């Protein structure tokens, strides 16, 4: 057991929903984590549902209160997931801006997703809740879901708990890492090819840099475009191809 305080539930609607309710009604310690082996109503960004099957996914949410850096919080989490999962994968892994872990080129699909919520007090973050979902033991997905599991691309650990312990250790390191190092590490692991929707245009683009002013820089057929990282979440669409 590491620095996070874990609370396990055999079954939940959503770890994110439960932890948010706790945070608004109960004093929580930094690092409080809720996890389950069966999440009935998990969700991701913009309320999209997260498909999971009982006992075959790592689904958890954790509470942070100290040292929150909003611009790199999701990326720090993604880097921790990458480092946790990479030793078990036989396939190349890539981070998809801003918060997904993908296997590519074949088999290609989303392996893990991250959901971040920050509650603000004036101009400062009061706390953050980060939810993660990792496909671990599944052998098949519905045809309309572009997903893969760790079992399909490698050899998963014998238990969900082992994966959770590895993530906790990796996140502790990335959470304390220098911001410039975090940005460079993300670029090394990112899928950089995609489309940039900007100025009413849709441009083929290559992600080139992420600077200290929190700007992403893209190379396109019409030149270089700097885009604030916050806006890039909607404007930049990484495109995976075999």
Buried (B, 14 or more C-beta within 10 A) or exposed (E): EBEBBBBEEEEBEBBBBBBBEBBEEEEBEBBBBBBBBBBEEBBBEEEEEBBBBEEBBBBBBBBBBEEBEBBBBBBBBBBBBBBBBBEBBEBEBBBBBBBBBBBBEEEBBBBBBBBBBBEEEEEEBEBBBBBBBBBBBBEEBEEEEEBBBBBBBBEBBEEBBBBBBBBBBBBBEBBEBEBEEBBEBBBEBBBBEBBBBBEEEEBBBEBBBBEEEBBBBBBBEEEEBEBEBEEBBEBBBBEBEE
